């Protein structure tokens, strides 16, 4: 079931645009930073790599620091954020099948920040994004965009069928991906 606050769009980018983004994210050019143990209660997903940008170079109407972000222009152009708050790429490693606990609930921003979150999935795997107060389950599928209010509680479920799960989490104000709510 899909909530009116949550949108799931498959084949979000054209084939060529998705190839550009995914080749960069899966390739050797991507600069991953080891985050280490950040919670979640399952050991093989405690080892997380990420890449986060905030800064001063412009992407559309927002500021970005790292020149590697040019590889994400097809995605950012289509979302067209008015203000880009944060963009973070996550790379998680496969979960031990004997330790299949869901990661803890979290929100990307507090209720005082009226922002939107979009998660763009780079590869297929059996992990999902689930929501605390909504029965929507979003499977990790390459070239899928999941969009929801940044204040919604959500979590990742473990995955076992690929070596890694890679996604891009974008937090922003305005833009084409904003979901209008009455709150």
C-alpha positions as CSV (number, residue, x, y, z in Angstrom):
1,X,0.0,0.0,0.0
2,X,1.3,3.5,-0.8
3,X,0.5,6.4,1.4
4,X,-0.5,9.8,0.1
5,X,2.6,11.2,1.9
6,X,4.9,8.7,0.2
7,X,5.7,8.4,-3.5
8,X,7.6,5.6,-5.2
9,X,8.6,6.1,-8.8
10,X,10.3,3.4,-10.9
11,X,12.6,4.1,-13.8
12,X,13.1,7.6,-12.4
13,X,15.9,8.5,-14.7
14,X,16.3,7.6,-18.4
15,X,18.5,4.6,-19.2
16,X,21.5,6.8,-20.1
17,X,21.1,9.1,-17.1
18,X,20.9,6.2,-14.7
19,X,24.0,4.6,-16.3
20,X,25.9,7.8,-15.7
21,X,24.9,8.0,-12.0
22,X,25.2,4.2,-11.3
23,X,28.5,3.8,-13.0
24,X,29.9,6.6,-10.9
25,X,28.4,5.3,-7.6
26,X,29.5,1.7,-8.3
27,X,32.9,2.6,-9.8
28,X,36.3,3.5,-8.5
29,X,35.8,7.2,-8.7
30,X,33.4,7.4,-5.8
31,X,35.1,8.6,-2.6
32,X,33.6,6.6,0.3
33,X,34.4,7.4,3.9
34,X,34.3,4.7,6.5
35,X,31.8,5.5,9.2
36,X,32.2,2.4,11.3
37,X,29.7,1.4,14.0
38,X,26.7,3.7,14.0
39,X,24.0,1.4,15.4
40,X,21.4,-1.0,14.1
41,X,22.1,-4.1,16.1
42,X,23.3,-6.3,13.3
43,X,27.1,-6.7,13.0
44,X,27.6,-7.0,9.2
45,X,25.6,-3.7,8.7
46,X,27.7,-1.9,11.3
47,X,30.4,-1.3,8.7
48,X,29.0,1.6,6.7
49,X,30.7,3.8,4.1
50,X,29.2,7.1,3.1
51,X,29.8,10.3,1.1
52,X,28.1,13.5,2.3
53,X,28.2,16.9,0.8
54,X,27.3,20.4,2.0
55,X,29.1,23.4,0.6
56,X,29.5,26.3,-1.7
57,X,29.4,25.3,-5.4
58,X,26.1,25.8,-7.0
59,X,23.9,23.0,-8.4
60,X,20.9,24.6,-9.9
61,X,19.6,26.8,-7.1
62,X,21.6,25.0,-4.3
63,X,25.2,24.9,-3.1
64,X,27.5,21.9,-3.3
65,X,31.2,21.5,-2.5
66,X,32.6,18.4,-4.2
67,X,33.2,18.4,-8.0
68,X,32.3,14.7,-8.0
69,X,28.7,15.8,-7.5
70,X,28.6,16.6,-11.2
71,X,28.0,12.9,-11.8
72,X,24.7,13.3,-9.9
73,X,23.4,16.2,-12.0
74,X,20.9,14.1,-13.9
75,X,19.2,13.2,-10.6
76,X,19.5,16.6,-9.1
77,X,18.2,18.3,-12.2
78,X,15.1,16.1,-12.3
79,X,14.3,16.6,-8.6
80,X,15.1,20.4,-9.0
81,X,15.5,21.3,-5.3
82,X,15.0,24.9,-4.3
83,X,17.4,24.5,-1.4
84,X,19.6,21.4,-1.1
85,X,20.1,20.7,2.7
86,X,22.1,17.5,2.5
87,X,23.0,14.8,0.0
88,X,24.4,11.5,1.4
89,X,25.3,8.3,-0.4
90,X,25.2,5.1,1.8
91,X,27.0,1.9,1.1
92,X,26.1,-0.9,3.4
93,X,27.5,-4.5,3.4
94,X,25.5,-7.7,3.3
95,X,23.8,-8.8,6.5
96,X,24.4,-12.1,8.2
97,X,21.3,-14.2,7.5
98,X,21.3,-15.2,11.2
99,X,21.0,-11.5,12.3
100,X,18.0,-10.1,10.4
101,X,16.9,-7.3,12.8
102,X,15.6,-4.1,11.3
103,X,17.7,-1.0,11.9
104,X,16.3,1.5,14.4
105,X,13.7,4.1,13.5
106,X,14.9,7.6,12.7
107,X,13.9,10.8,10.9
108,X,16.1,12.8,8.7
109,X,15.2,16.2,10.3
110,X,13.1,17.3,13.3
111,X,9.5,18.4,12.9
112,X,10.5,22.0,12.9
113,X,12.2,21.6,9.5
114,X,9.7,21.2,6.8
115,X,11.9,19.3,4.3
116,X,11.5,16.5,1.8
117,X,13.6,13.3,1.6
118,X,14.2,11.4,-1.6
119,X,16.0,8.1,-1.6
120,X,17.4,7.0,-5.0
121,X,18.4,3.3,-5.1
122,X,21.4,2.4,-7.2
123,X,21.2,-1.4,-7.1
124,X,18.7,-4.2,-6.6
125,X,18.8,-6.1,-3.3
126,X,16.4,-7.7,-0.9
127,X,16.6,-4.8,1.6
128,X,13.7,-2.4,2.1
129,X,12.9,1.0,3.5
130,X,10.0,0.8,5.9
131,X,8.0,3.4,7.8
132,X,7.1,3.7,11.4
133,X,3.5,5.0,11.1
134,X,2.7,3.9,7.6
135,X,2.4,0.4,6.1
136,X,4.4,1.3,3.0
137,X,7.4,-0.9,2.2
138,X,9.8,0.2,-0.5
139,X,12.0,-2.5,-1.9
140,X,15.5,-1.5,-3.0
141,X,15.3,-1.4,-6.8
142,X,17.8,0.2,-9.1
143,X,16.6,3.5,-10.6
144,X,13.7,3.8,-8.1
145,X,13.0,7.1,-6.3
146,X,11.3,7.1,-2.9
147,X,10.1,10.5,-1.7
148,X,8.5,11.4,1.7
149,X,8.5,14.2,4.3
150,X,11.8,14.3,6.2
151,X,10.0,14.1,9.5
152,X,8.6,10.6,8.8
153,X,10.1,7.8,10.9
154,X,11.7,5.2,8.7
155,X,14.3,2.4,8.9
156,X,16.3,0.1,6.7
157,X,15.8,-3.7,6.7
158,X,18.7,-6.1,6.4
159,X,19.7,-7.5,3.0
160,X,21.4,-10.8,2.1
161,X,21.4,-11.3,-1.6
162,X,24.1,-8.8,-2.8
163,X,27.4,-7.8,-1.5
164,X,26.4,-4.2,-0.8
165,X,23.4,-1.8,-0.8
166,X,24.0,1.6,-2.3
167,X,21.6,4.5,-2.3
168,X,21.6,8.3,-2.3
169,X,19.6,10.1,0.3
170,X,18.7,13.7,-0.6
171,X,17.2,16.2,1.8
172,X,15.8,19.5,0.4
173,X,13.2,22.3,0.4
174,X,11.1,22.9,-2.7
175,X,11.5,21.2,-6.0
176,X,9.5,18.9,-8.2
177,X,9.7,16.0,-5.8
178,X,7.9,17.8,-2.9
179,X,4.9,16.0,-1.6
180,X,2.1,18.4,-0.5
181,X,0.6,17.6,2.8
182,X,-2.0,19.3,4.9
183,X,0.2,19.4,8.0
